[in-house]
Structure formats: structure tokens, C-alpha cells
Amino acid sequence: MEDKIKWETEMAAALDKARTENKNILLDFFNPG
Amino acid sequence: MDAVTYPDDRVVGFIDENIIPFRVKYGAEPLTNDFNVKWTPTIITLDAEGIEHHRTVGFFAPEELIPSMLLGIAKVSFDTNRFDDALMNLDRLLKGYPESDSAPEAIYLRGVSLYKNTDDPKPLKKAYEKLRDKYPASEWTKRAYPYRLL
């Protein structure tokens, strides 16, 4: 199934984007099974 | 979450507009240890400095994940003394998802945010009364119980 959500996969990139867009971060720890 | 919640168009739209999605495989270090994660799914709201403000463990359906994200966003604002922003997102939650599991905590936090903004204790009592009337069995009703005396 195609992932409709464009997940960041690196902490530094997520923080940079959060600061740039003035947003918070949804951090999901997942088990791919 | 991958089968039901994350593909949901409401969830996709909410995340796209409101929050940066960041995914880490359980066990990947150092983050699994840094955040003391023991089970999946664990979903954490971080501010833009990487500080944790809200955490849930276990499956959330779309109609529960969106209000939980709103609660997390509101808690970031609350924790950083931006009570107007907190109130805006708590009102979004309570208007859009009044039957969600996040609603009782939102009512509690809304009362506290109004009190913090005004130094008027009446919103605390109103929060208790609303919780008592609508969610009598909620833990948040119990936590607000002392406010009945204000």
C-alpha cells in the first residue's frame, strides 16, 4: 500500500522542517512486523 | 495503524496541514532508548526543539488520532505558556471531536488555560461541572473534583 503520509525518517530533518514551518512533530515508533 | 488509520484521508489531511510526521522503527537507536519506548505504536508529540509534550501507546482509530494530535499540539502551547494557542486547539478538539477519548482532558486543560490567562478561578469550576455532567466516570473529572469548591 502506498504511504500517503510523507514521513520524515531522520530527527535532524524533522526538527529542521518543524522550525521552518513553525509546527510540532508527530513522532511514531512503529513495528514493521 | 498502517492498515486503517494512517491511510485515512482525514488523518492524511490533518497531518499535512498541522504537524510534521516523523517515523522511527522500534529498536532503532539512539531514539528508542532516548525516548524510553517499550511498545508499539508509541506516538509522541514533540515541539520544534525535540522536547516531548504528549505520548500515547496503542492503536488509535482515525476519529481518535486526530483529537489526540490536537491535544498534543495544545499541550505544547500550554507547556510553553502560550495559552491563547492552547485554547484555540482545545476548542477545535472539543468542537470537532466532543465524543473522543481526548475530550475530557481537553476540558480540564481548557479550564486551566483560561485560569492561567485571567487569574479568574471560575473556569476551573466550570470545567469540573462540565466534566461531572458529561463524563462522570472520567479520570479527569476526578482530577478536577477539588475545583467544585471554587
N, CA and C atoms of all chains as a GROMACS GRO file, in nm:
protein
  549
    1MET      N    1   0.084  -0.120   0.000
    1MET     CA    2   0.000   0.000   0.000
    1MET      C    3   0.088   0.126   0.000
    2GLU      N    4   0.056   0.216  -0.088
    2GLU     CA    5   0.133   0.339  -0.094
    2GLU      C    6   0.112   0.422   0.032
    3ASP      N    7   0.222   0.477   0.084
    3ASP     CA    8   0.215   0.559   0.205
    3ASP      C    9   0.172   0.700   0.166
    4LYS      N   10   0.053   0.739   0.209
    4LYS     CA   11   0.004   0.873   0.174
    4LYS      C   12   0.070   0.981   0.258
    5ILE      N   13   0.123   0.942   0.374
    5ILE     CA   14   0.189   1.038   0.462
    5ILE      C   15   0.337   1.042   0.428
    6LYS      N   16   0.389   1.162   0.412
    6LYS     CA   17   0.529   1.179   0.376
    6LYS      C   18   0.613   1.188   0.503
    7TRP      N   19   0.648   1.072   0.556
    7TRP     CA   20   0.719   1.065   0.683
    7TRP      C   21   0.863   1.111   0.670
    8GLU      N   22   0.906   1.193   0.763
    8GLU     CA   23   1.049   1.215   0.781
    8GLU      C   24   1.107   1.091   0.850
    9THR      N   25   1.232   1.064   0.822
    9THR     CA   26   1.294   0.944   0.881
    9THR      C   27   1.421   0.977   0.960
   10GLU      N   28   1.457   1.104   0.965
   10GLU     CA   29   1.574   1.146   1.042
   10GLU      C   30   1.534   1.259   1.136
   11MET      N   31   1.583   1.253   1.258
   11MET     CA   32   1.547   1.352   1.359
   11MET      C   33   1.587   1.493   1.314
   12ALA      N   34   1.707   1.508   1.262
   12ALA     CA   35   1.755   1.641   1.223
   12ALA      C   36   1.665   1.702   1.116
   13ALA      N   37   1.624   1.620   1.020
   13ALA     CA   38   1.537   1.670   0.913
   13ALA      C   39   1.399   1.707   0.968
   14ALA      N   40   1.348   1.626   1.061
   14ALA     CA   41   1.217   1.657   1.121
   14ALA      C   42   1.223   1.788   1.199
   15LEU      N   43   1.329   1.807   1.275
   15LEU     CA   44   1.343   1.931   1.353
   15LEU      C   45   1.357   2.052   1.261
   16ASP      N   46   1.438   2.038   1.157
   16ASP     CA   47   1.454   2.149   1.062
   16ASP      C   48   1.320   2.189   1.000
   17LYS      N   49   1.244   2.087   0.960
   17LYS     CA   50   1.116   2.116   0.896
   17LYS      C   51   1.018   2.177   0.996
   18ALA      N   52   1.021   2.127   1.120
   18ALA     CA   53   0.932   2.182   1.223
   18ALA      C   54   0.963   2.329   1.248
   19ARG      N   55   1.091   2.362   1.254
   19ARG     CA   56   1.130   2.503   1.278
   19ARG      C   57   1.091   2.588   1.158
   20THR      N   58   1.118   2.538   1.039
   20THR     CA   59   1.088   2.615   0.918
   20THR      C   60   0.939   2.641   0.902
   21GLU      N   61   0.860   2.540   0.931
   21GLU     CA   62   0.714   2.552   0.909
   21GLU      C   63   0.640   2.593   1.036
   22ASN      N   64   0.716   2.616   1.145
   22ASN     CA   65   0.655   2.656   1.273
   22ASN      C   66   0.546   2.557   1.316
   23LYS      N   67   0.584   2.428   1.313
   23LYS     CA   68   0.491   2.322   1.352
   23LYS      C   69   0.557   2.232   1.456
   24ASN      N   70   0.477   2.149   1.517
   24ASN     CA   71   0.529   2.046   1.607
   24ASN      C   72   0.552   1.917   1.527
   25ILE      N   73   0.598   1.817   1.598
   25ILE     CA   74   0.635   1.690   1.534
   25ILE      C   75   0.552   1.576   1.591
   26LEU      N   76   0.503   1.492   1.501
   26LEU     CA   77   0.436   1.368   1.540
   26LEU      C   78   0.539   1.256   1.523
   27LEU      N   79   0.590   1.206   1.634
   27LEU     CA   80   0.692   1.100   1.630
   27LEU      C   81   0.625   0.966   1.654
   28ASP      N   82   0.632   0.879   1.554
   28ASP     CA   83   0.566   0.749   1.560
   28ASP      C   84   0.672   0.639   1.566
   29PHE      N   85   0.680   0.570   1.679
   29PHE     CA   86   0.761   0.449   1.687
   29PHE      C   87   0.675   0.332   1.643
   30PHE      N   88   0.720   0.263   1.539
   30PHE     CA   89   0.637   0.158   1.481
   30PHE      C   90   0.714   0.028   1.471
   31ASN      N   91   0.638  -0.080   1.461
   31ASN     CA   92   0.696  -0.213   1.441
   31ASN      C   93   0.650  -0.260   1.304
   32PRO      N   94   0.744  -0.272   1.209
   32PRO     CA   95   0.701  -0.307   1.073
   32PRO      C   96   0.647  -0.449   1.063
   33GLY      N   97   0.663  -0.530   1.170
   33GLY     CA   98   0.604  -0.662   1.171
   33GLY      C   99   0.684  -0.767   1.098
   34MET      N  100  -0.220   0.057   1.264
   34MET     CA  101  -0.220   0.197   1.225
   34MET      C  102  -0.199   0.210   1.073
   35ASP      N  103  -0.109   0.127   1.018
   35ASP     CA  104  -0.082   0.136   0.875
   35ASP      C  105  -0.197   0.084   0.790
   36ALA      N  106  -0.276  -0.007   0.845
   36ALA     CA  107  -0.386  -0.064   0.768
   36ALA      C  108  -0.510   0.024   0.771
   37VAL      N  109  -0.533   0.091   0.882
   37VAL     CA  110  -0.660   0.162   0.900
   37VAL      C  111  -0.641   0.313   0.914
   38THR      N  112  -0.557   0.355   1.006
   38THR     CA  113  -0.558   0.494   1.049
   38THR      C  114  -0.475   0.584   0.957
   39TYR      N  115  -0.352   0.545   0.929
   39TYR     CA  116  -0.267   0.634   0.851
   39TYR      C  117  -0.311   0.651   0.706
   40PRO      N  118  -0.377   0.551   0.644
   40PRO     CA  119  -0.426   0.575   0.507
   40PRO      C  120  -0.553   0.660   0.502
   41ASP      N  121  -0.616   0.684   0.616
   41ASP     CA  122  -0.743   0.758   0.618
   41ASP      C  123  -0.720   0.902   0.568
   42ASP      N  124  -0.803   0.944   0.474
   42ASP     CA  125  -0.783   1.077   0.414
   42ASP      C  126  -0.795   1.190   0.516
   43ARG      N  127  -0.880   1.172   0.619
   43ARG     CA  128  -0.891   1.276   0.722
   43ARG      C  129  -0.760   1.289   0.799
   44VAL      N  130  -0.697   1.176   0.828
   44VAL     CA  131  -0.570   1.176   0.902
   44VAL      C  132  -0.460   1.235   0.814
   45VAL      N  133  -0.456   1.191   0.689
   45VAL     CA  134  -0.355   1.243   0.595
   45VAL      C  135  -0.366   1.394   0.584
   46GLY      N  136  -0.488   1.443   0.570
   46GLY     CA  137  -0.509   1.587   0.556
   46GLY      C  138  -0.472   1.664   0.681
   47PHE      N  139  -0.508   1.609   0.796
   47PHE     CA  140  -0.477   1.677   0.921
   47PHE      C  141  -0.326   1.687   0.940
   48ILE      N  142  -0.256   1.576   0.918
   48ILE     CA  143  -0.111   1.576   0.937
   48ILE      C  144  -0.046   1.673   0.838
   49ASP      N  145  -0.091   1.670   0.714
   49ASP     CA  146  -0.031   1.757   0.612
   49ASP      C  147  -0.042   1.905   0.651
   50GLU      N  148  -0.152   1.940   0.715
   50GLU     CA  149  -0.175   2.082   0.746
   50GLU      C  150  -0.120   2.125   0.882
   51ASN      N  151  -0.102   2.029   0.973
   51ASN     CA  152  -0.081   2.070   1.112
   51ASN      C  153   0.047   2.024   1.179
   52ILE      N  154   0.113   1.921   1.132
   52ILE     CA  155   0.221   1.863   1.211
   52ILE      C  156   0.319   1.790   1.119
   53ILE      N  157   0.444   1.784   1.161
   53ILE     CA  158   0.547   1.717   1.081
   53ILE      C  159   0.552   1.570   1.121
   54PRO      N  160   0.524   1.478   1.027
   54PRO     CA  161   0.527   1.336   1.061
   54PRO      C  162   0.669   1.280   1.054
   55PHE      N  163   0.706   1.209   1.158
   55PHE     CA  164   0.842   1.156   1.170
   55PHE      C  165   0.831   1.014   1.223
   56ARG      N  166   0.889   0.919   1.150
   56ARG     CA  167   0.869   0.779   1.183
   56ARG      C  168   1.002   0.712   1.214
   57VAL      N  169   1.001   0.633   1.322
   57VAL     CA  170   1.121   0.560   1.364
   57VAL      C  171   1.083   0.415   1.391
   58LYS      N  172   1.161   0.325   1.334
   58LYS     CA  173   1.137   0.183   1.358
   58LYS      C  174   1.172   0.151   1.503
   59TYR      N  175   1.081   0.080   1.570
   59TYR     CA  176   1.106   0.042   1.709
   59TYR      C  177   1.237  -0.038   1.718
   60GLY      N  178   1.322   0.003   1.812
   60GLY     CA  179   1.452  -0.061   1.828
   60GLY      C  180   1.566   0.019   1.768
   61ALA      N  181   1.532   0.112   1.678
   61ALA     CA  182   1.638   0.196   1.619
   61ALA      C  183   1.694   0.288   1.727
   62GLU      N  184   1.826   0.287   1.736
   62GLU     CA  185   1.891   0.371   1.838
   62GLU      C  186   1.961   0.489   1.771
   63PRO      N  187   1.975   0.600   1.848
   63PRO     CA  188   1.951   0.611   1.993
   63PRO      C  189   1.809   0.648   2.032
   64LEU      N  190   1.718   0.668   1.934
   64LEU     CA  191   1.590   0.730   1.970
   64LEU      C  192   1.501   0.639   2.054
   65THR      N  193   1.502   0.508   2.026
   65THR     CA  194   1.418   0.420   2.108
   65THR      C  195   1.457   0.429   2.255
   66ASN      N  196   1.586   0.432   2.280
   66ASN     CA  197   1.632   0.444   2.419
   66ASN      C  198   1.614   0.587   2.472
   67ASP      N  199   1.644   0.684   2.389
   67ASP     CA  200   1.631   0.824   2.433
   67ASP      C  201   1.488   0.855   2.480
   68PHE      N  202   1.390   0.798   2.408
   68PHE     CA  203   1.250   0.825   2.444
   68PHE      C  204   1.190   0.713   2.530
   69ASN      N  205   1.274   0.618   2.570
   69ASN     CA  206   1.232   0.510   2.660
   69ASN      C  207   1.106   0.440   2.608
   70VAL      N  208   1.110   0.403   2.482
   70VAL     CA  209   0.996   0.337   2.418
   70VAL      C  210   1.006   0.187   2.439
   71LYS      N  211   0.897   0.125   2.485
   71LYS     CA  212   0.895  -0.018   2.516
   71LYS      C  213   0.792  -0.095   2.436
   72TRP      N  214   0.706  -0.025   2.364
   72TRP     CA  215   0.597  -0.094   2.294
   72TRP      C  216   0.556  -0.010   2.175
   73THR      N  217   0.489  -0.075   2.079
   73THR     CA  218   0.439   0.000   1.963
   73THR      C  219   0.290  -0.024   1.945
   74PRO      N  220   0.220   0.069   1.882
   74PRO     CA  221   0.271   0.201   1.846
   74PRO      C  222   0.282   0.293   1.968
   75THR      N  223   0.394   0.363   1.977
   75THR     CA  224   0.408   0.475   2.070
   75THR      C  225   0.414   0.601   1.986
   76ILE      N  226   0.325   0.695   2.015
   76ILE     CA  227   0.313   0.818   1.936
   76ILE      C  228   0.336   0.936   2.029
   77ILE      N  229   0.434   1.018   1.994
   77ILE     CA  230   0.478   1.127   2.082
   77ILE      C  231   0.468   1.259   2.007
   78THR      N  232   0.418   1.361   2.075
   78THR     CA  233   0.420   1.497   2.018
   78THR      C  234   0.542   1.570   2.073
   79LEU      N  235   0.625   1.616   1.980
   79LEU     CA  236   0.745   1.693   2.015
   79LEU      C  237   0.727   1.836   1.968
   80ASP      N  238   0.790   1.930   2.040
   80ASP     CA  239   0.798   2.065   1.985
   80ASP      C  240   0.915   2.073   1.887
   81ALA      N  241   0.938   2.191   1.832
   81ALA     CA  242   1.039   2.205   1.727
   81ALA      C  243   1.182   2.198   1.782
   82GLU      N  244   1.194   2.187   1.915
   82GLU     CA  245   1.326   2.165   1.975
   82GLU      C  246   1.345   2.018   2.012
   83GLY      N  247   1.245   1.935   1.984
   83GLY     CA  248   1.256   1.793   2.014
   83GLY      C  249   1.213   1.755   2.154
   84ILE      N  250   1.146   1.847   2.224
   84ILE     CA  251   1.101   1.821   2.360
   84ILE      C  252   0.963   1.754   2.358
   85GLU      N  253   0.948   1.647   2.436
   85GLU     CA  254   0.822   1.572   2.441
   85GLU      C  255   0.716   1.646   2.524
   86HIS      N  256   0.590   1.643   2.473
   86HIS     CA  257   0.478   1.706   2.545
   86HIS      C  258   0.356   1.616   2.559
   87HIS      N  259   0.350   1.509   2.478
   87HIS     CA  260   0.229   1.424   2.480
   87HIS      C  261   0.268   1.288   2.427
   88ARG      N  262   0.214   1.182   2.492
   88ARG     CA  263   0.250   1.046   2.449
   88ARG      C  264   0.129   0.956   2.461
   89THR      N  265   0.114   0.869   2.361
   89THR     CA  266   0.012   0.763   2.369
   89THR      C  267   0.076   0.631   2.330
   90VAL      N  268   0.020   0.524   2.382
   90VAL     CA  269   0.065   0.389   2.348
   90VAL      C  270  -0.058   0.309   2.306
   91GLY      N  271  -0.046   0.238   2.193
   91GLY     CA  272  -0.156   0.154   2.147
   91GLY      C  273  -0.226   0.213   2.026
   92PHE      N  274  -0.315   0.132   1.969
   92PHE     CA  275  -0.386   0.167   1.845
   92PHE      C  276  -0.483   0.283   1.866
   93PHE      N  277  -0.489   0.371   1.769
   93PHE     CA  278  -0.588   0.478   1.765
   93PHE      C  279  -0.659   0.473   1.631
   94ALA      N  280  -0.791   0.472   1.633
   94ALA     CA  281  -0.869   0.486   1.510
   94ALA      C  282  -0.857   0.630   1.461
   95PRO      N  283  -0.890   0.654   1.333
   95PRO     CA  284  -0.879   0.792   1.281
   95PRO      C  285  -0.952   0.894   1.365
   96GLU      N  286  -1.073   0.861   1.409
   96GLU     CA  287  -1.154   0.957   1.484
   96GLU      C  288  -1.102   0.979   1.625
   97GLU      N  289  -1.003   0.901   1.666
   97GLU     CA  290  -0.936   0.924   1.794
   97GLU      C  291  -0.796   0.984   1.775
   98LEU      N  292  -0.730   0.949   1.666
   98LEU     CA  293  -0.595   1.001   1.646
   98LEU      C  294  -0.596   1.152   1.622
   99ILE      N  295  -0.691   1.200   1.544
   99ILE     CA  296  -0.693   1.344   1.515
   99ILE      C  297  -0.711   1.426   1.643
  100PRO      N  298  -0.810   1.396   1.727
  100PRO     CA  299  -0.819   1.472   1.853
  100PRO      C  300  -0.698   1.452   1.944
  101SER      N  301  -0.638   1.335   1.941
  101SER     CA  302  -0.517   1.316   2.021
  101SER      C  303  -0.404   1.404   1.970
  102MET      N  304  -0.393   1.421   1.838
  102MET     CA  305  -0.292   1.512   1.784
  102MET      C  306  -0.323   1.656   1.824
  103LEU      N  307  -0.450   1.694   1.820
  103LEU     CA  308  -0.488   1.830   1.862
  103LEU      C  309  -0.453   1.851   2.010
  104LEU      N  310  -0.477   1.749   2.091
  104LEU     CA  311  -0.442   1.760   2.232
  104LEU      C  312  -0.291   1.776   2.248
  105GLY      N  313  -0.215   1.700   2.172
  105GLY     CA  314  -0.070   1.713   2.179
  105GLY      C  315  -0.022   1.852   2.139
  106ILE      N  316  -0.079   1.905   2.032
  106ILE     CA  317  -0.043   2.040   1.987
  106ILE      C  318  -0.080   2.142   2.095
  107ALA      N  319  -0.198   2.125   2.154
  107ALA     CA  320  -0.240   2.217   2.261
  107ALA      C  321  -0.147   2.207   2.382
  108LYS      N  322  -0.101   2.088   2.412
  108LYS     CA  323  -0.013   2.070   2.528
  108LYS      C  324   0.124   2.134   2.506
  109VAL      N  325   0.172   2.134   2.382
  109VAL     CA  326   0.296   2.208   2.352
  109VAL      C  327   0.276   2.355   2.386
  110SER      N  328   0.164   2.412   2.340
  110SER     CA  329   0.137   2.554   2.368
  110SER      C  330   0.120   2.578   2.518
  111PHE      N  331   0.046   2.492   2.584
  111PHE     CA  332   0.023   2.507   2.728
  111PHE      C  333   0.156   2.503   2.804
  112ASP      N  334   0.239   2.407   2.770
  112ASP     CA  335   0.366   2.389   2.842
  112ASP      C  336   0.462   2.505   2.820
  113THR      N  337   0.440   2.578   2.711
  113THR     CA  338   0.527   2.692   2.680
  113THR      C  339   0.456   2.826   2.703
  114ASN      N  340   0.350   2.822   2.787
  114ASN     CA  341   0.279   2.943   2.832
  114ASN      C  342   0.212   3.020   2.720
  115ARG      N  343   0.179   2.954   2.612
  115ARG     CA  344   0.104   3.018   2.502
  115ARG      C  345  -0.042   2.971   2.513
  116PHE      N  346  -0.110   3.030   2.612
  116PHE     CA  347  -0.242   2.980   2.648
  116PHE      C  348  -0.348   3.010   2.543
  117ASP      N  349  -0.334   3.122   2.471
  117ASP     CA  350  -0.430   3.150   2.363
  117ASP      C  351  -0.422   3.043   2.254
  118ASP      N  352  -0.302   3.005   2.219
  118ASP     CA  353  -0.286   2.898   2.119
  118ASP      C  354  -0.340   2.766   2.171
  119ALA      N  355  -0.312   2.738   2.298
  119ALA     CA  356  -0.365   2.615   2.358
  119ALA      C  357  -0.518   2.614   2.350
  120LEU      N  358  -0.579   2.726   2.387
  120LEU     CA  359  -0.726   2.734   2.386
  120LEU      C  360  -0.782   2.717   2.246
  121MET      N  361  -0.715   2.772   2.146
  121MET     CA  362  -0.763   2.759   2.009
  121MET      C  363  -0.769   2.612   1.968
  122ASN      N  364  -0.663   2.538   1.999
  122ASN     CA  365  -0.661   2.397   1.958
  122ASN      C  366  -0.750   2.310   2.046
  123LEU      N  367  -0.765   2.345   2.174
  123LEU     CA  368  -0.858   2.271   2.259
  123LEU      C  369  -1.002   2.293   2.211
  124ASP      N  370  -1.032   2.415   2.169
  124ASP     CA  371  -1.167   2.441   2.117
  124ASP      C  372  -1.190   2.367   1.986
  125ARG      N  373  -1.088   2.359   1.903
  125ARG     CA  374  -1.101   2.278   1.779
  125ARG      C  375  -1.133   2.133   1.814
  126LEU      N  376  -1.064   2.082   1.913
  126LEU     CA  377  -1.086   1.943   1.956
  126LEU      C  378  -1.228   1.924   2.008
  127LEU      N  379  -1.269   2.015   2.096
  127LEU     CA  380  -1.399   1.997   2.162
  127LEU      C  381  -1.516   2.022   2.066
  128LYS      N  382  -1.493   2.108   1.968
  128LYS     CA  383  -1.598   2.133   1.869
  128LYS      C  384  -1.607   2.019   1.768
  129GLY      N  385  -1.491   1.971   1.724
  129GLY     CA  386  -1.488   1.870   1.618
  129GLY      C  387  -1.500   1.727   1.665
  130TYR      N  388  -1.455   1.702   1.790
  130TYR     CA  389  -1.448   1.564   1.838
  130TYR      C  390  -1.495   1.554   1.983
  131PRO      N  391  -1.617   1.603   2.012
  131PRO     CA  392  -1.663   1.608   2.152
  131PRO      C  393  -1.681   1.471   2.215
  132GLU      N  394  -1.697   1.368   2.133
  132GLU     CA  395  -1.716   1.234   2.190
  132GLU      C  396  -1.586   1.154   2.195
  133SER      N  397  -1.475   1.216   2.161
  133SER     CA  398  -1.350   1.142   2.158
  133SER      C  399  -1.297   1.119   2.299
  134ASP      N  400  -1.206   1.023   2.310
  134ASP     CA  401  -1.145   0.994   2.440
  134ASP      C  402  -1.055   1.107   2.488
  135SER      N  403  -1.015   1.196   2.397
  135SER     CA  404  -0.931   1.309   2.436
  135SER      C  405  -1.012   1.425   2.493
  136ALA      N  406  -1.143   1.423   2.477
  136ALA     CA  407  -1.225   1.538   2.515
  136ALA      C  408  -1.219   1.570   2.664
  137PRO      N  409  -1.230   1.472   2.754
  137PRO     CA  410  -1.226   1.509   2.896
  137PRO      C  411  -1.097   1.580   2.937
  138GLU      N  412  -0.984   1.531   2.891
  138GLU     CA  413  -0.857   1.600   2.924
  138GLU      C  414  -0.856   1.741   2.863
  139ALA      N  415  -0.915   1.753   2.743
  139ALA     CA  416  -0.921   1.886   2.679
  139ALA      C  417  -1.005   1.983   2.762
  140ILE      N  418  -1.114   1.935   2.816
  140ILE     CA  419  -1.198   2.023   2.901
  140ILE      C  420  -1.120   2.067   3.024
  141TYR      N  421  -1.050   1.973   3.083
  141TYR     CA  422  -0.969   2.005   3.202
  141TYR      C  423  -0.862   2.110   3.167
  142LEU      N  424  -0.789   2.082   3.059
  142LEU     CA  425  -0.680   2.172   3.020
  142LEU      C  426  -0.733   2.308   2.975
  143ARG      N  427  -0.852   2.310   2.918
  143ARG     CA  428  -0.913   2.436   2.877
  143ARG      C  429  -0.942   2.522   3.000
  144GLY      N  430  -0.998   2.459   3.104
  144GLY     CA  431  -1.025   2.534   3.227
  144GLY      C  432  -0.898   2.590   3.288
  145VAL      N  433  -0.793   2.511   3.291
  145VAL     CA  434  -0.666   2.557   3.347
  145VAL      C  435  -0.606   2.669   3.261
  146SER      N  436  -0.617   2.654   3.129
  146SER     CA  437  -0.562   2.757   3.038
  146SER      C  438  -0.635   2.890   3.057
  147LEU      N  439  -0.767   2.884   3.071
  147LEU     CA  440  -0.843   3.007   3.094
  147LEU      C  441  -0.804   3.070   3.227
  148TYR      N  442  -0.786   2.988   3.328
  148TYR     CA  443  -0.743   3.039   3.458
  148TYR      C  444  -0.605   3.104   3.447
  149LYS      N  445  -0.514   3.036   3.376
  149LYS     CA  446  -0.379   3.091   3.360
  149LYS      C  447  -0.382   3.225   3.286
  150ASN      N  448  -0.476   3.238   3.194
  150ASN     CA  449  -0.485   3.361   3.112
  150ASN      C  450  -0.544   3.477   3.190
  151THR      N  451  -0.629   3.448   3.290
  151THR     CA  452  -0.710   3.554   3.352
  151THR      C  453  -0.693   3.565   3.502
  152ASP      N  454  -0.638   3.463   3.567
  152ASP     CA  455  -0.633   3.455   3.714
  152ASP      C  456  -0.773   3.445   3.775
  153ASP      N  457  -0.871   3.419   3.692
  153ASP     CA  458  -1.009   3.402   3.740
  153ASP      C  459  -1.032   3.251   3.759
  154PRO      N  460  -1.066   3.206   3.881
  154PRO     CA  461  -1.081   3.063   3.904
  154PRO      C  462  -1.213   3.005   3.853
  155LYS      N  463  -1.306   3.090   3.808
  155LYS     CA  464  -1.436   3.038   3.766
  155LYS      C  465  -1.426   2.933   3.654
  156PRO      N  466  -1.336   2.951   3.556
  156PRO     CA  467  -1.327   2.846   3.452
  156PRO      C  468  -1.288   2.709   3.506
  157LEU      N  469  -1.217   2.705   3.617
  157LEU     CA  470  -1.183   2.576   3.676
  157LEU      C  471  -1.309   2.506   3.727
  158LYS      N  472  -1.392   2.583   3.796
  158LYS     CA  473  -1.517   2.525   3.846
  158LYS      C  474  -1.608   2.483   3.731
  159LYS      N  475  -1.614   2.567   3.626
  159LYS     CA  476  -1.697   2.532   3.510
  159LYS      C  477  -1.646   2.405   3.442
  160ALA      N  478  -1.514   2.391   3.438
  160ALA     CA  479  -1.456   2.270   3.378
  160ALA      C  480  -1.499   2.148   3.458
  161TYR      N  481  -1.491   2.158   3.590
  161TYR     CA  482  -1.535   2.045   3.673
  161TYR      C  483  -1.682   2.013   3.648
  162GLU      N  484  -1.765   2.115   3.645
  162GLU     CA  485  -1.909   2.092   3.629
  162GLU      C  486  -1.940   2.028   3.493
  163LYS      N  487  -1.868   2.072   3.389
  163LYS     CA  488  -1.889   2.011   3.257
  163LYS      C  489  -1.843   1.866   3.257
  164LEU      N  490  -1.729   1.841   3.319
  164LEU     CA  491  -1.679   1.704   3.327
  164LEU      C  492  -1.775   1.616   3.406
  165ARG      N  493  -1.821   1.668   3.518
  165ARG     CA  494  -1.914   1.592   3.604
  165ARG      C  495  -2.042   1.556   3.527
  166ASP      N  496  -2.092   1.653   3.448
  166ASP     CA  497  -2.218   1.632   3.379
  166ASP      C  498  -2.203   1.541   3.257
  167LYS      N  499  -2.091   1.556   3.185
  167LYS     CA  500  -2.079   1.484   3.058
  167LYS      C  501  -1.993   1.357   3.068
  168TYR      N  502  -1.894   1.361   3.156
  168TYR     CA  503  -1.802   1.247   3.167
  168TYR      C  504  -1.784   1.210   3.314
  169PRO      N  505  -1.889   1.165   3.380
  169PRO     CA  506  -1.882   1.143   3.525
  169PRO      C  507  -1.779   1.038   3.566
  170ALA      N  508  -1.748   0.943   3.477
  170ALA     CA  509  -1.655   0.836   3.514
  170ALA      C  510  -1.511   0.866   3.471
  171SER      N  511  -1.488   0.981   3.411
  171SER     CA  512  -1.354   1.010   3.360
  171SER      C  513  -1.254   1.037   3.474
  172GLU      N  514  -1.131   0.996   3.451
  172GLU     CA  515  -1.026   1.029   3.549
  172GLU      C  516  -1.010   1.180   3.561
  173TRP      N  517  -1.040   1.254   3.452
  173TRP     CA  518  -1.024   1.400   3.454
  173TRP      C  519  -1.131   1.466   3.539
  174THR      N  520  -1.246   1.402   3.550
  174THR     CA  521  -1.349   1.452   3.641
  174THR      C  522  -1.299   1.439   3.785
  175LYS      N  523  -1.233   1.328   3.814
  175LYS     CA  524  -1.178   1.308   3.949
  175LYS      C  525  -1.066   1.409   3.976
  176ARG      N  526  -0.984   1.434   3.876
  176ARG     CA  527  -0.873   1.529   3.896
  176ARG      C  528  -0.924   1.671   3.918
  177ALA      N  529  -1.040   1.702   3.858
  177ALA     CA  530  -1.096   1.837   3.872
  177ALA      C  531  -1.184   1.850   3.996
  178TYR      N  532  -1.204   1.743   4.068
  178TYR     CA  533  -1.301   1.741   4.180
  178TYR      C  534  -1.279   1.855   4.279
  179PRO      N  535  -1.156   1.890   4.316
  179PRO     CA  536  -1.140   2.000   4.413
  179PRO      C  537  -1.193   2.134   4.362
  180TYR      N  538  -1.203   2.150   4.231
  180TYR     CA  539  -1.245   2.280   4.176
  180TYR      C  540  -1.393   2.308   4.203
  181ARG      N  541  -1.468   2.207   4.246
  181ARG     CA  542  -1.611   2.229   4.276
  181ARG      C  543  -1.628   2.331   4.387
  182LEU      N  544  -1.525   2.348   4.469
  182LEU     CA  545  -1.534   2.436   4.585
  182LEU      C  546  -1.500   2.581   4.553
  183LEU      N  547  -1.454   2.606   4.430
  183LEU     CA  548  -1.411   2.744   4.396
  183LEU      C  549  -1.530   2.836   4.376
   0.00000   0.00000   0.00000
